[in-house]
């Protein structure tokens, strides 16, 4: 009837139960059925909707086996005046894979039909990498120490004398990460020893003379003024200039971006314009002379190097960076650069990561 059917529209879940009673000579069929209905009534006692109305038991017009093997529970329109919805026509479509519940063991029901289950592949073990066995009070124990992969967002400091195997140990950790998370790209920047790439199994190796070795010193973003300030800060600090140059360098970058839409092709040209600005807006003569001399002797001589010029030249996002974000291992060899060159290239790499992958900072 209408009063019974309307209850179905209050619920998001329907439970279908098929029972095959085992007849015994000492128990009549009606008594078995009454016992089963008693269990079912007990199940529905605490099932209420938001209007505090209890669930309703009624006979289904489909067998349990047919119900569990069909593709959809309902896939047809029903047109019933329920006085609940604005539209009386609702389409029900429930996949059987989404249904899973347990029946109390004391219920007199047949063994349930097997429903298709799908393994989602969720890892049971925590994503950890092995560090090695631990020392306690100077004695090597059998306790294994692990590092959770989520802790790698923090800096890890590994110290030791030369030749004790620091690089080999870092390579061991990197390979463990790759084995557990094949989709994670590993970026290695080598600053000191040559020939260390064998420890890291890199997919891409970048060296000083490689034309593919590019790290654009400036990557634009939505807030162009913030990017100009960040780029000016790493250029000034990595090249050992005084903080007073920071605001001048930032303004030079920002003015070019506002007028032309992009800064100068090379950072060398940026500092040439800084020198022009100091001539037009001089500070104390001695201060002006010292700053100008520092830029000419230290900065321009470094940034005019053909290798540095090619690496820091303005351009699109380099291919190695894109491949790294897709899961490739990248090894950058900086051991044969000067200290100033290492600093400015490393800072440029981190600035590119900060701009293009801001989520890594969290």
N, C-alpha and C positions, 0 to 999 in steps of 0.2 A: 504494500500500500504506500501511499504518498508519505505518510508519517514515518514509515520505516526506511524508505529509500533515501530520505533527506539526510539521515545520519551518515551515509557513506560520503557525503560531500564535506563533512567536517574533518575527516581524517586524511593524513598523508600516507598512511600505511594500512594495508589489508593483510591479514594473516589467514592462509588457507591450510586446513588440517584435514587429512584423510585418515580414517581409522578402520581397521579390519578386525573386529572382535573375534576372540578365540572362544567358541562355544564349549561350555562344560555341561555335563549332564546334571550337575547339582545346582547350576545357576541358569536362570531363564534369560532369554535374549533381552527382554525389556529391562531386566535388572542391570545387565552389562551396559546397555545403552544409557540408562539413568546414571550409572557410575561414571561413565565417560563424560556425559553432559555436566555432571557435578564438578569434575576436574576443569572442564572448559569454562564453566561459570566462575570458578575460583580464579582462573587466569584473567578473566575480563573484569573482575571486581575493581581492580586498581587502575584500569585503563580508562582515562577520562579525557575529554577534549577541553578546550579553553572555556567552554560554557558549562563545564562540570557534568557533562552528559556521558554516561558509560558506553562502552563499546557494545555492539549488537551481534549476537550469534544468529546466523541464518544459513540455509543450505545452498551450496554453490551448484551451478549447472555444468561443471567441468571436472574431470577426474584429476587426481593428484599427479599422476604420471604425465598426462597431457599438459597440465599446468606447468610442470618443471622443465619440459622439453620444448615448449613453444618459445618463439623469439621475444614476444612482448606479452606482458600480462594483460593489458588492454590496448587496443589500437583502433578504436572506433568511436565515433561521436555518440554521445548520449543526450537525448533531449528530454529533460525531466523538469517540471516546475518545482523547484526547490525553495523558492522565495529567499535564497541566500545570495546568489550571484546576480549581477546585472544581466549577464548573458546566461541563458539556460543550457547552452550547448558547450560541453567541455570534452576535451580529448584526453584520455588517459593513456599513458605509455610508460610502463615501468619495465626495465630490463631485469631479467631474473638473476644476472650476475651480481646485481647490487643487493640482493636479499640474502641475509645470513643471520640466523638466530638459533638459540639452543632450546631444546625441549627438556623439561624436568625428567630425570630417569625413572620416576615412579609412575609416569603416565602410560597407560596401556595402549601404546601406539606401535605400528610396524616400524621397522628400520627405514629411515628417510632415504629418498632417492638421492643419488650423487649429483650435485650441481657443479657445473663447470667452474673451476677456480683458476685464477691467473696469478702467477708469481710476479710481483712488481719489481723484484730484484733489489729490495732495500737492504743495505749491508747490515749484518748483525753486529760485526765488530766495529769498534770506534776507529775512525781514521787516524791511526797513530804511526809514527815511524820510530824505528829502533835506534837509540843512541849508543847502546853498548851496555856492558856490565858495570855496576857501581863499585866505587871504593868507599869503605867505611873505616875511618881511623887508620888510613894507610894500608888497609888489607883489601885485596880484590875479592869481592863476593860473587855469588851466582845470581844476584838480583838484577834483572834486566830493566833498564831505564828507557822510557818512551817519551816522545814529544808529540802532543796532539797537533794535528795539522792546522787547527784553528789558531793555535798560538804562534804560528809563523808570521802573522801580521805584525808581530812585535819584532824588534831587532834582536838578533842572537849574536852574542860575542863569543868567539872561539879563539883562545890564546894558546901559545906554546912556542918553544924554541924552534929555530929554523931547522927543517929536516925531520921533524917528529911526525909529520903526516897530516898537517892541518888541511891542505888542499885535497888530499885523498879522502879525508873524513867528510869534508863538505860535499865532494862528489858522491860519496856513499849515501849521504842524506838526500841529495838531489835525485839520485836514481831510485831511492825508495819512494819519494814523492811521485815520481813519474810512473812507477809501477802501480801505485794505488790510485792515482788520478791521472789517467792518460790524457785527458783533455786539458790539463793545466800546463801552460807554457812556463819554462824556467829561463830567466835572463841572468846571465853571468857576465860581470864586468871585471876583467882581470887587469890589475894595476901594477903588479910587481914582476912575478916570475913569468918567463916565456915558456911556451910549450905545455901549458896546463890544460889545454882543451880536451885531451884524452880522458880526463877524469869525469867529464860531464855529458858525453855522448851528444854533442850538439847537432842540430839539423842545419843551422846556419852559423857560419863563422865570418866575422867582420874584422878586417885588418886595415892598417893605416892607408895603404895605397888602393884599396878597393873602391871602385866608383859607386858601388851599392851602399857604401858606408856613409849614410847621411843622417844627421840629427838637426833638423831645422831649428834655429835658435828661437824662433817665434812661431807659435801655433795659435791662430785666432780662436776666440770663443765669444759667447754672448756678451759678457761684460768686458768690453775691450779695455776699459780703464784699469780694472783689476789685473788683467793679463799684462798690460804694459808695466804696472808696478812690480809684478812678480818677475818678469823678464829683466827689468832694470836691476832688481835686487840681486838676482843670481849672477848677472854679468859683473856688477860692481864688486860684489863680495868675492867671487872666484878669481877676479883679476887683481885683488888686493888694493882697491881704491878706497878713498875716504867716503864716509856716508854723505857728505855734502854733495857729492856727484850723483847720488841716487835720485833726488828729485829732478835734477837737470836731465838725466838720461831718460827718466820716465816721461817727462814733458816732451822731449824730442820724439820718442816713440809714439806718444799719444797724438801729437800734432800731425805726424805723417799719416797715422791711421785715419784721423778725421778728414784730412785734406785729400789723400789719395786712396784711402780704403785699406792700405797695408803699409808696413814699415819698409825700411831700406833692405836691399837684398842681402847685405853683409853687415854683421855687427861692427866691423871696422869703420864703415861709413857712418854708423850711428855715433861713434866716438869722435870722428872727424867733425861732425856737426856740434858735438858737445864743446870741442875746442873753439869753434866759431862762436858759440854762445858765450863762452868765457871772455872772448875778446870784445864782444859787443856789450856784455854786462859784467865788467871786471870786479873782482873782489880786491883785497889788499894786494899790491904788486908782488910781494914775496910769495903769498899764498897762490896767486894766479900762476906764477912762474913754476912753483913746485908741482902743482896739479897738472899743468900743461906738459911739463917735462915727464911726469910719471906716465901720462897717457901715451905720449909719443914713444918713450923708450920701452915701456913694459907692455902696453896694450897693443899698439899698432904693429910692433914688431912680431908679436905672437899671432894676431888675427890676420896679418898679411901673408902668413905661411900658406902655400897652395893647398896643403892637406887640410888644415883647419878651415880654410876658406871654403873648400868643397864640402866639408862635413857640415858646417853650420849654415850654409847657404839657405836662404828662404826657399820654400818649395812645399809640395804636397807631403802628406804623411808617408814616410818611407815604407817600402814593402816588407822589410824585416820586422817592423813594429806590428804590422797587420798580421803577419804569420805568427808572431809571438802570441798575440791575443787569441789566435785560433788554436793554440796548443803546441806550437813548435818550440824547441829549445834553441836559444840564441846565445852565442858566445862572442863577446866584444873584447878584442885584444888592444889594450891601451898601454902595455908595458914599455913600448918604445916611444912614447910621447914625453914631453917635458912635464914637470909638476904642474905648471900653469895650464898646459894643454889638457892634462888629465882632469883637472878641476873644472874647467869650463865645459868640456864635453860631458862629463858626468852630471854636472848641474843641468845641462841642456836636456839630457835624457830624462832626468827626474822631473823637469818642468813639462816635458811632453807627456809623461805619465800623469802628472797632476792635472793637466788640462784635458786630456782625452779620456782618462779613466779616473774621474774624481771619486768613484765609489771605493777604490782601493785604499783611500786614506782612512776609511772607517773599518 
